[in-house]
Amino acid sequence: MKINSVIFFIIMAGLFSACSKSQSSLQNEIVEMEKSVSVESNVDTVNCDSMIALYKNYCVLYKDDTICADYFFKAADLSAQIGKFKQAVELYGNTQRFPVYRKIARALFLQAFISENNLQDKNAAREYYNRFVIKFPDHKMTPEIKILLQTLNMTDESLIRNLKNQTDSIIKSN
């Protein structure tokens, strides 16, 4: 309990100090903290949480800055890395506010992938996969995502049977 209080205090102190900083000094702080977080070989949840809080705080203060899309993406990656999958899905979703962001398709795919594989929420995964297919019909991942949609509700046995039938069909045609 005492450790949680210390962690909470550190995060809140960081947020309050960030609020009083200029945009450029806050960006510099993010760059410096990114160096320390990326240097570590093992995942330090406290540092990751602080980094995520710093990204989110910047995006609250400077919500129209296009760098926020990248900060949301990085915060989502960190969240997934430390097992905060719901938070990761939400943060990847925040990138959708920036329609020209270069990783917007990947962020949408990761929302679907995490929903399916980590959160075991097939309905949410289906929604994200469908949104991907509609929004990015010409994307190189769209054919694979269509297959994922078809197999989303299949059991392992059904998948194996389906693959066996496809293999048998290919062998017979050759």
C-alpha positions in Angstrom: 0.0 0.0 0.0 2.9 2.3 0.9 4.5 1.7 -2.5 1.2 2.6 -4.3 1.1 5.9 -2.5 4.6 6.7 -3.4 4.0 5.8 -7.1 0.8 7.9 -7.1 2.7 10.8 -5.6 5.5 10.6 -8.2 3.0 10.5 -11.1 0.9 13.4 -9.7 4.0 15.5 -9.0 5.1 14.9 -12.6 1.7 15.9 -13.9 1.6 19.1 -11.8 5.1 20.1 -12.8 4.3 19.4 -16.4 1.2 21.6 -16.3 3.3 24.6 -15.4 6.0 24.0 -18.1 6.1 25.5 -21.6 5.3 23.3 -24.6 9.0 23.0 -25.6 10.3 22.2 -22.2 7.6 19.5 -21.8 8.6 18.1 -25.2 12.3 18.1 -24.0 11.3 16.3 -20.8 9.5 13.7 -22.9 12.6 13.2 -25.1 14.8 12.7 -22.0 12.4 10.4 -20.3 12.0 8.3 -23.5 15.8 7.8 -23.5 15.7 6.4 -20.0 12.7 4.2 -20.6 14.1 2.8 -23.9 17.6 2.1 -22.4 16.2 -0.2 -19.8 16.2 -3.9 -20.8 13.6 -4.9 -18.3 10.2 -3.3 -18.2 9.8 -1.0 -15.3 6.1 -0.4 -14.8 6.6 2.7 -12.7 8.7 4.4 -15.4 6.4 3.3 -18.1 3.4 4.6 -16.2 5.2 7.9 -15.7 6.0 8.1 -19.4 2.4 7.3 -20.3 1.2 10.0 -18.0 3.6 12.5 -19.5 2.4 11.7 -23.0 -1.2 11.9 -22.0 -0.6 15.2 -20.1 1.0 16.8 -23.2 -1.9 15.7 -25.3 -4.4 17.2 -22.9 -2.5 20.5 -22.8 -1.7 20.7 -26.5 -4.5 18.6 -28.0 -4.3 20.1 -31.5 -0.5 19.4 -31.9 0.0 16.7 -34.5 2.7 15.2 -32.4 0.0 14.0 -30.1 -0.9 11.2 -32.5 2.7 9.8 -32.1 2.5 10.3 -28.3 -0.8 8.4 -28.1 0.7 5.6 -30.2 3.8 5.4 -28.0 1.7 5.5 -24.9 -0.4 2.7 -26.3 2.7 0.6 -27.1 4.0 1.1 -23.6 0.6 0.2 -22.1 0.5 -3.0 -24.1 4.0 -3.8 -23.0 3.1 -3.6 -19.3 -0.1 -5.5 -19.8 -2.6 -2.6 -19.6 -4.5 -3.8 -22.6 -7.7 -1.8 -22.2 -5.7 1.4 -21.8 -3.6 0.4 -24.9 -6.8 0.0 -27.0 -8.1 3.4 -25.9 -4.8 5.1 -26.6 -4.5 3.6 -30.1 -8.0 4.8 -30.6 -7.0 8.4 -29.8 -4.7 8.4 -32.8 -7.8 8.2 -35.0 -8.3 12.0 -34.2 -5.4 12.6 -36.6 -6.6 11.2 -40.0 -3.3 11.9 -41.8 -1.1 10.1 -39.1 1.2 7.7 -40.8 0.4 4.8 -38.3 -3.3 5.2 -38.2 -4.0 1.9 -40.0 -1.6 0.1 -37.7 -3.2 1.6 -34.6 -6.6 0.4 -35.7 -5.3 -3.0 -36.4 -3.6 -3.2 -33.0 -6.9 -2.2 -31.4 -8.5 -5.2 -33.1 -5.6 -7.6 -32.4 -5.4 -6.7 -28.7 -9.1 -6.9 -28.3 -9.1 -10.4 -29.8 -6.0 -11.9 -28.3 -5.4 -10.1 -25.0 -8.8 -9.0 -23.9 -10.7 -12.0 -25.5 -13.3 -9.6 -26.7 -14.3 -11.0 -30.1 -17.1 -8.5 -30.6 -14.8 -5.5 -30.2 -12.2 -7.2 -32.4 -14.8 -7.8 -35.1 -15.9 -4.1 -34.9 -12.3 -2.9 -35.2 -11.4 -5.3 -38.0 -14.6 -4.3 -40.0 -13.7 -0.6 -39.4 -10.2 -1.4 -40.8 -11.6 -3.0 -44.0 -14.0 -0.2 -44.6 -11.6 2.6 -43.9 -8.6 1.0 -45.6 -9.9 -1.1 -48.4 -6.7 -0.9 -50.4 -4.3 -1.4 -47.6 -1.8 -4.3 -47.9 -3.2 -5.9 -44.7 -6.9 -5.8 -45.8 -6.9 -9.3 -47.4 -5.4 -10.9 -44.2 -7.9 -9.0 -42.0 -10.8 -10.3 -44.1 -9.5 -13.8 -43.4 -9.2 -13.0 -39.7 -12.9 -11.8 -39.7 -13.9 -15.1 -41.3 -12.1 -17.2 -38.7 -12.9 -15.0 -35.7 -15.6 -17.3 -34.3 -14.2 -20.6 -35.4 -13.0 -23.1 -32.8 -9.5 -24.6 -33.2 -11.1 -27.8 -34.5 -13.1 -25.9 -37.1 -10.0 -24.0 -38.2 -8.0 -27.3 -38.5 -10.8 -28.9 -40.5 -11.1 -25.9 -42.7 -7.3 -25.8 -43.4 -7.3 -29.6 -44.1 -10.2 -29.2 -46.6 -8.4 -26.3 -48.3 -5.2 -28.3 -48.5 -7.0 -31.4 -49.9 -8.6 -29.1 -52.5 -5.2 -27.8 -53.6 -3.7 -31.3 -53.8 -6.6 -32.6 -55.9 -6.4 -29.7 -58.3 -2.7 -30.3 -58.9 
